[in-house]
Amino acid sequence: MAKKKEELDPETMELIQWCIEVEGWLVKGGATVQQAQEHIEEQVEWFTDLFYDGLSPEEAAKEALA
């Protein structure tokens, strides 16, 4: 029997895309892809707050690199 694919809501998909963009800015700032991913995972609540506060991915990366 096939498993039913769980669909994410549009807001969650937007947050995921935003985090992917933050990752890119962190890498541009000198982090490795692995370091950027680990940092986002470890600080997911903080990054989620930045997303809902309306920061751009670039602004969020600058906050993280500060």
Summary of the structure (lengths in Angstrom):
residues: 66
radius of gyration: 13.4
end to end distance: 50.0
largest distance: 50.0
contacts: 150
relative contact order: 0.17
helix: 71%
strand: 0%
